């Protein structure tokens, strides 16, 4: 996969829409404003969070962790637990939003990877752990 990506690096980089890069750069440069309604709206749009229909409690927890001082960076486990606990839907169920957790950590430290459906498709990943197993682990 590494060789395939390197052989096609120029094509891959040139296929990224410029406005997508500008939006990403804006979000990085304005992280200290993560509590503002404008930043939250732009962040949620950029990372396609709105279709998940998560409530205010989820987004408050999410942006609180995103805005934490950098000396106290949360772990992936902490982020997953906090977001899972804050994800209660109207019918009382909770949902694990793993990709949103990795996006949060990536925005705090761009060296950290993002794992979402696009990455899964690109690398043809078949994840051995089912979501319900992850959710069960978060309850403990």
Order of alpha helices (4+ residues) and beta strands (2+ residues): alpha-alpha-alpha-alpha-alpha-alpha-alpha-alpha-alpha
